[in-house]
């Protein structure tokens, strides 16, 4: 049994001619569909909210910092020793204004 390709090519000739003639339009339509899908997908993902289970899981992994009393006393003593420093540039004019 021998397969003849010529009759098949003759039946496909109108389709091949259509693809050759409108190849740019077909390409642009495919690109437009791809971009449309990407824009739609980005829009849906940008508005997505995490589930309550995901939030609870993340909150369980948060470790609260612990500050001991010695550190608090040291910070308060440094705060009480703070001296106000006057800027040397308090009378300086802006060189960029006319």
N, CA, C and O atoms as a GROMACS GRO file, in nm:
protein
  392
    1UNK      N    1   0.085  -0.116   0.000
    1UNK     CA    2   0.000   0.000   0.000
    1UNK      C    3   0.090   0.124   0.000
    1UNK      O    4   0.172   0.143   0.090
    2UNK      N    5   0.073   0.204  -0.101
    2UNK     CA    6   0.156   0.322  -0.119
    2UNK      C    7   0.072   0.446  -0.089
    2UNK      O    8  -0.040   0.459  -0.138
    3UNK      N    9   0.128   0.536  -0.010
    3UNK     CA   10   0.057   0.657   0.029
    3UNK      C   11   0.092   0.768  -0.070
    3UNK      O   12   0.209   0.801  -0.090
    4UNK      N   13  -0.010   0.825  -0.130
    4UNK     CA   14   0.009   0.934  -0.225
    4UNK      C   15  -0.002   1.068  -0.152
    4UNK      O   16  -0.101   1.093  -0.083
    5UNK      N   17   0.098   1.152  -0.166
    5UNK     CA   18   0.102   1.281  -0.098
    5UNK      C   19   0.040   1.391  -0.184
    5UNK      O   20  -0.011   1.488  -0.130
    6UNK      N   21   0.044   1.379  -0.311
    6UNK     CA   22  -0.004   1.485  -0.401
    6UNK      C   23  -0.152   1.518  -0.380
    6UNK      O   24  -0.184   1.637  -0.376
    7UNK      N   25  -0.243   1.422  -0.366
    7UNK     CA   26  -0.382   1.461  -0.343
    7UNK      C   27  -0.403   1.533  -0.209
    7UNK      O   28  -0.487   1.621  -0.196
    8UNK      N   29  -0.324   1.492  -0.111
    8UNK     CA   30  -0.335   1.557   0.020
    8UNK      C   31  -0.286   1.702   0.009
    8UNK      O   32  -0.348   1.793   0.065
    9UNK      N   33  -0.175   1.724  -0.062
    9UNK     CA   34  -0.122   1.858  -0.078
    9UNK      C   35  -0.218   1.948  -0.158
    9UNK      O   36  -0.229   2.067  -0.130
   10UNK      N   37  -0.286   1.891  -0.255
   10UNK     CA   38  -0.382   1.970  -0.333
   10UNK      C   39  -0.500   2.013  -0.247
   10UNK      O   40  -0.552   2.123  -0.264
   11UNK      N   41  -0.542   1.927  -0.155
   11UNK     CA   42  -0.653   1.965  -0.066
   11UNK      C   43  -0.608   2.066   0.040
   11UNK      O   44  -0.688   2.147   0.086
   12UNK      N   45  -0.482   2.061   0.079
   12UNK     CA   46  -0.431   2.155   0.177
   12UNK      C   47  -0.381   2.286   0.117
   12UNK      O   48  -0.346   2.378   0.191
   13UNK      N   49  -0.376   2.296  -0.013
   13UNK     CA   50  -0.323   2.415  -0.080
   13UNK      C   51  -0.397   2.544  -0.041
   13UNK      O   52  -0.331   2.645  -0.020
   14UNK      N   53  -0.531   2.546  -0.032
   14UNK     CA   54  -0.597   2.671   0.011
   14UNK      C   55  -0.557   2.714   0.152
   14UNK      O   56  -0.543   2.833   0.179
   15UNK      N   57  -0.540   2.618   0.241
   15UNK     CA   58  -0.497   2.650   0.377
   15UNK      C   59  -0.355   2.704   0.378
   15UNK      O   60  -0.325   2.798   0.452
   16UNK      N   61  -0.267   2.646   0.299
   16UNK     CA   62  -0.129   2.693   0.291
   16UNK      C   63  -0.124   2.834   0.234
   16UNK      O   64  -0.048   2.918   0.282
   17UNK      N   65  -0.205   2.860   0.132
   17UNK     CA   66  -0.210   2.994   0.074
   17UNK      C   67  -0.261   3.096   0.176
   17UNK      O   68  -0.210   3.208   0.185
   18UNK      N   69  -0.360   3.057   0.254
   18UNK     CA   70  -0.413   3.146   0.357
   18UNK      C   71  -0.307   3.177   0.462
   18UNK      O   72  -0.293   3.292   0.504
   19UNK      N   73  -0.231   3.076   0.504
   19UNK     CA   74  -0.126   3.096   0.603
   19UNK      C   75  -0.015   3.186   0.549
   19UNK      O   76   0.039   3.269   0.622
   20UNK      N   77   0.020   3.169   0.422
   20UNK     CA   78   0.123   3.253   0.363
   20UNK      C   79   0.076   3.398   0.352
   20UNK      O   80   0.152   3.490   0.381
   21UNK      N   81  -0.047   3.417   0.311
   21UNK     CA   82  -0.098   3.552   0.288
   21UNK      C   83  -0.120   3.627   0.419
   21UNK      O   84  -0.088   3.746   0.428
   22UNK      N   85  -0.172   3.561   0.519
   22UNK     CA   86  -0.208   3.627   0.645
   22UNK      C   87  -0.115   3.589   0.760
   22UNK      O   88  -0.157   3.590   0.876
   23UNK      N   89   0.009   3.557   0.731
   23UNK     CA   90   0.100   3.512   0.836
   23UNK      C   91   0.129   3.622   0.938
   23UNK      O   92   0.140   3.594   1.057
   24UNK      N   93   0.141   3.746   0.894
   24UNK     CA   94   0.169   3.856   0.987
   24UNK      C   95   0.049   3.878   1.078
   24UNK      O   96   0.066   3.895   1.199
   25UNK      N   97  -0.070   3.878   1.023
   25UNK     CA   98  -0.191   3.899   1.103
   25UNK      C   99  -0.210   3.784   1.203
   25UNK      O  100  -0.250   3.808   1.317
   26UNK      N  101  -0.183   3.664   1.162
   26UNK     CA  102  -0.195   3.548   1.252
   26UNK      C  103  -0.094   3.559   1.365
   26UNK      O  104  -0.126   3.531   1.481
   27UNK      N  105   0.029   3.598   1.332
   27UNK     CA  106   0.132   3.615   1.433
   27UNK      C  107   0.093   3.723   1.533
   27UNK      O  108   0.106   3.703   1.654
   28UNK      N  109   0.045   3.836   1.485
   28UNK     CA  110   0.004   3.945   1.574
   28UNK      C  111  -0.114   3.903   1.662
   28UNK      O  112  -0.122   3.943   1.778
   29UNK      N  113  -0.205   3.826   1.608
   29UNK     CA  114  -0.319   3.778   1.687
   29UNK      C  115  -0.272   3.685   1.798
   29UNK      O  116  -0.323   3.692   1.910
   30UNK      N  117  -0.177   3.598   1.768
   30UNK     CA  118  -0.124   3.507   1.870
   30UNK      C  119  -0.052   3.585   1.979
   30UNK      O  120  -0.068   3.556   2.097
   31UNK      N  121   0.028   3.685   1.940
   31UNK     CA  122   0.099   3.768   2.038
   31UNK      C  123  -0.002   3.844   2.124
   31UNK      O  124   0.017   3.856   2.245
   32UNK      N  125  -0.108   3.897   2.064
   32UNK     CA  126  -0.210   3.970   2.140
   32UNK      C  127  -0.280   3.879   2.240
   32UNK      O  128  -0.308   3.921   2.352
   33UNK      N  129  -0.307   3.757   2.201
   33UNK     CA  130  -0.370   3.662   2.293
   33UNK      C  131  -0.277   3.629   2.410
   33UNK      O  132  -0.322   3.621   2.524
   34UNK      N  133  -0.149   3.611   2.382
   34UNK     CA  134  -0.052   3.581   2.488
   34UNK      C  135  -0.041   3.699   2.584
   34UNK      O  136  -0.044   3.680   2.706
   35UNK      N  137  -0.029   3.820   2.531
   35UNK     CA  138  -0.020   3.938   2.618
   35UNK      C  139  -0.149   3.958   2.698
   35UNK      O  140  -0.144   3.994   2.815
   36UNK      N  141  -0.262   3.935   2.637
   36UNK     CA  142  -0.388   3.946   2.709
   36UNK      C  143  -0.395   3.848   2.824
   36UNK      O  144  -0.440   3.884   2.933
   37UNK      N  145  -0.352   3.726   2.801
   37UNK     CA  146  -0.352   3.626   2.907
   37UNK      C  147  -0.258   3.667   3.020
   37UNK      O  148  -0.292   3.653   3.137
   38UNK      N  149  -0.138   3.717   2.986
   38UNK     CA  150  -0.043   3.758   3.088
   38UNK      C  151  -0.096   3.874   3.171
   38UNK      O  152  -0.081   3.875   3.293
   39UNK      N  153  -0.159   3.971   3.108
   39UNK     CA  154  -0.215   4.085   3.180
   39UNK      C  155  -0.327   4.039   3.272
   39UNK      O  156  -0.335   4.083   3.387
   40UNK      N  157  -0.412   3.953   3.223
   40UNK     CA  158  -0.521   3.899   3.306
   40UNK      C  159  -0.465   3.822   3.426
   40UNK      O  160  -0.514   3.837   3.538
   41UNK      N  161  -0.362   3.741   3.402
   41UNK     CA  162  -0.305   3.658   3.509
   41UNK      C  163  -0.236   3.745   3.614
   41UNK      O  164  -0.248   3.719   3.733
   42UNK      N  165  -0.164   3.848   3.571
   42UNK     CA  166  -0.098   3.938   3.664
   42UNK      C  167  -0.203   4.011   3.748
   42UNK      O  168  -0.184   4.030   3.868
   43UNK      N  169  -0.312   4.051   3.685
   43UNK     CA  170  -0.419   4.119   3.758
   43UNK      C  171  -0.481   4.031   3.864
   43UNK      O  172  -0.510   4.077   3.974
   44UNK      N  173  -0.502   3.905   3.833
   44UNK     CA  174  -0.562   3.815   3.932
   44UNK      C  175  -0.464   3.783   4.045
   44UNK      O  176  -0.505   3.772   4.161
   45UNK      N  177  -0.336   3.769   4.013
   45UNK     CA  178  -0.237   3.739   4.117
   45UNK      C  179  -0.208   3.861   4.204
   45UNK      O  180  -0.176   3.847   4.322
   46UNK      N  181  -0.217   3.980   4.147
   46UNK     CA  182  -0.190   4.101   4.225
   46UNK      C  183  -0.298   4.124   4.329
   46UNK      O  184  -0.271   4.180   4.435
   47UNK      N  185  -0.420   4.082   4.301
   47UNK     CA  186  -0.529   4.101   4.395
   47UNK      C  187  -0.552   3.984   4.488
   47UNK      O  188  -0.645   3.987   4.568
   48UNK      N  189  -0.471   3.883   4.480
   48UNK     CA  190  -0.491   3.763   4.562
   48UNK      C  191  -0.451   3.791   4.706
   48UNK      O  192  -0.350   3.856   4.733
   49UNK      N  193  -0.530   3.741   4.797
   49UNK     CA  194  -0.504   3.754   4.940
   49UNK      C  195  -0.467   3.617   4.995
   49UNK      O  196  -0.520   3.515   4.951
   50UNK      N  197  -0.375   3.613   5.093
   50UNK     CA  198  -0.339   3.484   5.152
   50UNK      C  199  -0.454   3.429   5.236
   50UNK      O  200  -0.537   3.504   5.288
   51UNK      N  201  -0.457   3.298   5.249
   51UNK     CA  202  -0.562   3.236   5.328
   51UNK      C  203  -0.533   3.256   5.477
   51UNK      O  204  -0.422   3.291   5.516
   52UNK      N  205  -0.634   3.233   5.558
   52UNK     CA  206  -0.618   3.249   5.703
   52UNK      C  207  -0.518   3.148   5.758
   52UNK      O  208  -0.446   3.178   5.853
   53UNK      N  209  -0.514   3.028   5.701
   53UNK     CA  210  -0.419   2.926   5.745
   53UNK      C  211  -0.275   2.971   5.720
   53UNK      O  212  -0.188   2.950   5.804
   54UNK      N  213  -0.250   3.033   5.604
   54UNK     CA  214  -0.116   3.082   5.573
   54UNK      C  215  -0.076   3.194   5.668
   54UNK      O  216   0.038   3.202   5.712
   55UNK      N  217  -0.171   3.281   5.700
   55UNK     CA  218  -0.142   3.389   5.795
   55UNK      C  219  -0.110   3.334   5.933
   55UNK      O  220  -0.015   3.378   5.998
   56UNK      N  221  -0.189   3.238   5.978
   56UNK     CA  222  -0.165   3.178   6.109
   56UNK      C  223  -0.029   3.109   6.114
   56UNK      O  224   0.041   3.116   6.215
   57UNK      N  225   0.007   3.042   6.005
   57UNK     CA  226   0.136   2.973   6.001
   57UNK      C  227   0.252   3.072   6.010
   57UNK      O  228   0.350   3.046   6.080
   58UNK      N  229   0.240   3.184   5.942
   58UNK     CA  230   0.346   3.284   5.946
   58UNK      C  231   0.353   3.350   6.084
   58UNK      O  232   0.462   3.380   6.132
   59UNK      N  233   0.239   3.372   6.148
   59UNK     CA  234   0.239   3.433   6.280
   59UNK      C  235   0.300   3.341   6.385
   59UNK      O  236   0.356   3.389   6.484
   60UNK      N  237   0.290   3.212   6.365
   60UNK     CA  238   0.350   3.119   6.459
   60UNK      C  239   0.502   3.120   6.452
   60UNK      O  240   0.570   3.093   6.551
   61UNK      N  241   0.556   3.152   6.335
   61UNK     CA  242   0.702   3.150   6.318
   61UNK      C  243   0.767   3.281   6.360
   61UNK      O  244   0.890   3.288   6.363
   62UNK      N  245   0.689   3.384   6.392
   62UNK     CA  246   0.746   3.513   6.434
   62UNK      C  247   0.798   3.501   6.577
   62UNK      O  248   0.726   3.457   6.667
   63UNK      N  249   0.922   3.539   6.595
   63UNK     CA  250   0.984   3.533   6.727
   63UNK      C  251   0.993   3.676   6.781
   63UNK      O  252   1.053   3.764   6.718
   64UNK      N  253   0.933   3.698   6.896
   64UNK     CA  254   0.937   3.831   6.957
   64UNK      C  255   1.073   3.853   7.021
   64UNK      O  256   1.126   3.765   7.089
   65UNK      N  257   1.131   3.972   6.999
   65UNK     CA  258   1.261   3.998   7.062
   65UNK      C  259   1.245   4.017   7.213
   65UNK      O  260   1.147   4.074   7.260
   66UNK      N  261   1.343   3.969   7.286
   66UNK     CA  262   1.341   3.980   7.432
   66UNK      C  263   1.458   4.068   7.474
   66UNK      O  264   1.573   4.041   7.440
   67UNK      N  265   1.426   4.174   7.550
   67UNK     CA  266   1.528   4.265   7.598
   67UNK      C  267   1.537   4.248   7.749
   67UNK      O  268   1.438   4.260   7.820
   68UNK      N  269   1.657   4.221   7.796
   68UNK     CA  270   1.672   4.201   7.940
   68UNK      C  271   1.679   4.335   8.013
   68UNK      O  272   1.696   4.440   7.950
   69UNK      N  273   1.666   4.332   8.142
   69UNK     CA  274   1.658   4.453   8.225
   69UNK      C  275   1.788   4.532   8.221
   69UNK      O  276   1.785   4.655   8.226
   70UNK      N  277   1.902   4.465   8.213
   70UNK     CA  278   2.030   4.536   8.208
   70UNK      C  279   2.041   4.622   8.083
   70UNK      O  280   2.090   4.735   8.089
   71UNK      N  281   1.994   4.571   7.971
   71UNK     CA  282   1.997   4.648   7.847
   71UNK      C  283   1.906   4.768   7.856
   71UNK      O  284   1.942   4.876   7.808
   72UNK      N  285   1.789   4.753   7.915
   72UNK     CA  286   1.696   4.865   7.931
   72UNK      C  287   1.757   4.973   8.019
   72UNK      O  288   1.746   5.091   7.988
   73UNK      N  289   1.820   4.932   8.129
   73UNK     CA  290   1.885   5.029   8.217
   73UNK      C  291   1.998   5.102   8.145
   73UNK      O  292   2.015   5.222   8.164
   74UNK      N  293   2.075   5.032   8.065
   74UNK     CA  294   2.186   5.093   7.991
   74UNK      C  295   2.133   5.194   7.890
   74UNK      O  296   2.189   5.303   7.877
   75UNK      N  297   2.027   5.160   7.819
   75UNK     CA  298   1.967   5.252   7.721
   75UNK      C  299   1.913   5.376   7.790
   75UNK      O  300   1.931   5.487   7.740
   76UNK      N  301   1.848   5.360   7.903
   76UNK     CA  302   1.794   5.475   7.975
   76UNK      C  303   1.906   5.564   8.030
   76UNK      O  304   1.892   5.686   8.031
   77UNK      N  305   2.016   5.506   8.074
   77UNK     CA  306   2.126   5.588   8.124
   77UNK      C  307   2.192   5.665   8.009
   77UNK      O  308   2.231   5.780   8.028
   78UNK      N  309   2.203   5.604   7.893
   78UNK     CA  310   2.258   5.675   7.777
   78UNK      C  311   2.164   5.787   7.734
   78UNK      O  312   2.209   5.894   7.691
   79UNK      N  313   2.036   5.764   7.745
   79UNK     CA  314   1.938   5.865   7.707
   79UNK      C  315   1.947   5.985   7.802
   79UNK      O  316   1.935   6.100   7.758
   80UNK      N  317   1.967   5.960   7.930
   80UNK     CA  318   1.976   6.070   8.026
   80UNK      C  319   2.107   6.147   8.009
   80UNK      O  320   2.113   6.264   8.048
   81UNK      N  321   2.211   6.087   7.953
   81UNK     CA  322   2.339   6.154   7.931
   81UNK      C  323   2.344   6.228   7.798
   81UNK      O  324   2.445   6.292   7.768
   82UNK      N  325   2.240   6.219   7.719
   82UNK     CA  326   2.240   6.280   7.586
   82UNK      C  327   2.249   6.432   7.597
   82UNK      O  328   2.181   6.493   7.680
   83UNK      N  329   2.335   6.493   7.514
   83UNK     CA  330   2.356   6.637   7.513
   83UNK      C  331   2.306   6.690   7.379
   83UNK      O  332   2.334   6.632   7.274
   84UNK      N  333   2.233   6.800   7.383
   84UNK     CA  334   2.189   6.862   7.258
   84UNK      C  335   2.309   6.925   7.189
   84UNK      O  336   2.384   7.000   7.250
   85UNK      N  337   2.325   6.893   7.064
   85UNK     CA  338   2.437   6.945   6.986
   85UNK      C  339   2.382   7.044   6.886
   85UNK      O  340   2.290   7.014   6.809
   86UNK      N  341   2.439   7.163   6.887
   86UNK     CA  342   2.398   7.266   6.792
   86UNK      C  343   2.476   7.245   6.662
   86UNK      O  344   2.595   7.214   6.663
   87UNK      N  345   2.408   7.262   6.555
   87UNK     CA  346   2.470   7.241   6.425
   87UNK      C  347   2.560   7.359   6.389
   87UNK      O  348   2.527   7.474   6.418
   88UNK      N  349   2.671   7.330   6.329
   88UNK     CA  350   2.761   7.435   6.282
   88UNK      C  351   2.704   7.505   6.159
   88UNK      O  352   2.747   7.615   6.123
   89UNK      N  353   2.610   7.443   6.095
   89UNK     CA  354   2.558   7.494   5.970
   89UNK      C  355   2.419   7.556   5.985
   89UNK      O  356   2.342   7.555   5.889
   90UNK      N  357   2.385   7.608   6.098
   90UNK     CA  358   2.251   7.659   6.120
   90UNK      C  359   2.224   7.787   6.040
   90UNK      O  360   2.110   7.811   6.002
   91UNK      N  361   2.327   7.869   6.014
   91UNK     CA  362   2.308   7.994   5.938
   91UNK      C  363   2.347   7.981   5.792
   91UNK      O  364   2.365   8.081   5.723
   92UNK      N  365   2.359   7.865   5.746
   92UNK     CA  366   2.404   7.841   5.610
   92UNK      C  367   2.289   7.865   5.514
   92UNK      O  368   2.176   7.825   5.539
   93UNK      N  369   2.318   7.931   5.403
   93UNK     CA  370   2.214   7.958   5.304
   93UNK      C  371   2.220   7.852   5.195
   93UNK      O  372   2.323   7.787   5.174
   94UNK      N  373   2.109   7.834   5.127
   94UNK     CA  374   2.100   7.734   5.021
   94UNK      C  375   2.165   7.789   4.895
   94UNK      O  376   2.122   7.892   4.845
   95UNK      N  377   2.269   7.723   4.841
   95UNK     CA  378   2.337   7.776   4.722
   95UNK      C  379   2.258   7.753   4.594
   95UNK      O  380   2.294   7.808   4.490
   96UNK      N  381   2.151   7.674   4.599
   96UNK     CA  382   2.078   7.642   4.478
   96UNK      C  383   1.959   7.735   4.452
   96UNK      O  384   1.896   7.726   4.347
   97UNK      N  385   1.930   7.822   4.545
   97UNK     CA  386   1.822   7.918   4.523
   97UNK      C  387   1.880   8.048   4.470
   97UNK      O  388   1.992   8.084   4.503
   98UNK      N  389   1.805   8.116   4.388
   98UNK     CA  390   1.853   8.241   4.330
   98UNK      C  391   1.794   8.359   4.404
   98UNK      O  392   1.824   8.474   4.370
   0.00000   0.00000   0.00000
